[in-house]
Amino acid sequence: MAEIRLENIGHSYDQGATFALNPISLTWKDGDAIALLGPSGCGKTTLLNIISGLLTPSVGRVYFDGVDVTDLDTAKRNVAQVFQFPVLYDTMTVRENLAFPLKNRGLSKDVTATRVEEVAELLGITKYLDTRPLKLRSDLQQLVSLGRGLVRRDVPAILFDEPLTVIDQNFKWTLRGRLKELHNLTRYSLVYVTHDQTEALTFADKVVVLNQGNVVQTGSAADLFLAPEDEFVGFFIGSPGMNFIDGSVNNGSVNIGSTVIGTTSGDKPVANGNVRIGIRPEFLAVSSTSSGVNVKISRVEHRGGYKLVHADGPNGNVIAKVDSNSSLDAGKTVQLTFHPERTYIYRDSKLCGSVNVKGA
Amino acid sequence: MALEARNLTLIRNGEVFLEDISFTAKPGITVLVGPTLSGKTTLMRVIAGLIKPDSGSVTVNGVDVGQISVKDRSVSFVYQQFINYPSLTVFDNIASPLRVLKPKISKEEITERVHEVAKMLRITELLDRKPSALSGGQQQRVAIARSLSRSSDVVLLDEPLANLDFKLREQLRDELQRIFSDASMMVIYSTAESLEVLDMASHTIVMNEGRVQQDGPALDMYAKPKNIPVAQAMSDPPLNLIRSTTSIGGSESLSNALKDKHGGVFTVGVRPHNIALKSQGSADIPVSGKVRIAEYTGSSTYLHLDLGDSQELVLEVEGSQRFDIGSTMTVYLDRNALFGFDSSSGNTLFAPSGVR
């Protein structure tokens, strides 16, 4: 496996009029599990295709272990790929499917057979070796697709393009766990494209969040969840996403309407003016207290394991995630309590400080 | 106003697609949930009149639709793969079902109706565009708008959000609930995902292997599933299912610890959020296993434990905690949150009180 380095990579599908992917430089260490996460049209598939060689970037260079592969086609780059749909030959057994890439390279029968057994063992599909792939469940078929990439010993990286799309809910969990375990075992270099936050966050050590052709934040699941650097990350990660409440900063004091909720804190002072207070539903409490920002509960959704309290405040609606046995009801007026360490200030959609919550 | 399916059965080449399906859908959203191949799409196609059942009937507002030709049925169908006419503008796409209505309606009425549904689906500013110039989410909004334009009695939405981004789904689910909350039409919405079911919080029908397993409000089935397929359809992350013979330390097994709830050997079900790292009280049941993987979402950690004997337990713990892969640890099942299922029939033996 290899270190992947992207140097000033960008792509335009219309001769430079607009960029689907704005030029970026990234380096991923050998053995990293990376996820590219974003909504459709964010540039994540463009980026993956540039790495696999399906697409030549308009600008920039791609290096695998320091070797410039920008002008090599997909076959020469030798990357393994797993797509949305399993790509398998149904006229062959699983064993023959796995052997096929090696046979094509003229490897001996013995070497091929041993390698196929090894990979099947690693993927936990040994007992299906003599089955036709279409007889298998879709998650097992995806493992076979992955196996076809893995049989080659010299692949620099394995690329996944939304591989769980056609998998049923329960097996999604199984396959996702299997991929994670595989990475723990092998430390292969993996790049995984998805729009599904849970898949990206659980799979990868490092998640690259893209929006409108730009990388907006790169970090671990905890980084992206606990401290979104951009409002988009706050919105896109988490379900429901982060609450943003209009507020203002006045000489270090942070206000929502006429209520002071705390003071600014952070590396840099926050200039006076309008801001947005960002707080995740998990860190927002609603209860009857003597002071604080008043909100009126508009509806309470019981989601089984937890409840979502929707409330209308002076500056828009907020959602708080509360315990399943909470007895809050619609119609009630309550006060918001902000988490002392997880209340942030955003301006022009960028994180610019946090709130030292009053009384906390 | 209601849609009633009575004893629908469909068998093709000896394979049972639908077996004795009966339910009533009232105005508003009815959610149809089940895994792939459980019969959801087939059932919708039968309701639409695209497939004739071997036996049984579908009546809409008291009229047996089997007696009405397909083109005269008041049914709209939206598929997972959004379908719009590529050469027509969004306006004309939405207007198309109105233009073939009999008796004919006036141009002014068509324009008014198109604007009304476009506003509902927030696509008014897209009316002059062609579908190819739209994002996937916008295209599906157009397809839904077209299905609503002629005010059919029945609207069938077959996994309409499956091809859309996770976040977009969240948003569109909210909007569909808003649009249909006081609608007079019967909307059947199918999905394979329990998150969607709990989010929609509507009347829900759980299907499995061509049969209706249970029918009722979503939360009721989450709390009191009739059997394993229903419990599974209502759990994401998936429900853990372990054998009651599983050792819980020493010579004790789960069966022993739960003998007041049910005697003998059965299957124990527990949702990942009802297992804790520390004992919460003496009623907790300790289970030991080896850490296989830890998955992080930022808000929580899914810890997979290998219990041996090819059994696995997944627990959901808050925050991002580190665990040593391969190490052995003891976790605690909340005794009051356990389900018991008959191991051969899958039927529920006992369920927690309340919503767990």
Interface residues (C-beta under 8 A of the other chain):
Chain A: P39 S40 G41 D168 Q169 N170 W173 R176 G177 K180 E181 N184 H195 D196 Q197 T198 L201 T202 F203 S220 A221 A222 D223 L224 F225 L226 F235 F236 I237 G238 S239 P240 G241 R280 E282 E301 H302 R303 G304 G305 S324 N325
Chain B: P35 T36 S135 G136 G137 L164 D165 F166 K167 L168 E170 A192 E193 S194 L198 D199 A201 L219 Y222 A223 Q232 M234 D236 P237 P238 R271 H273 R292 I293 E295 Y296 T297 G298 S299 Y302 H304 V314 S320 I325 G354 V355 R356
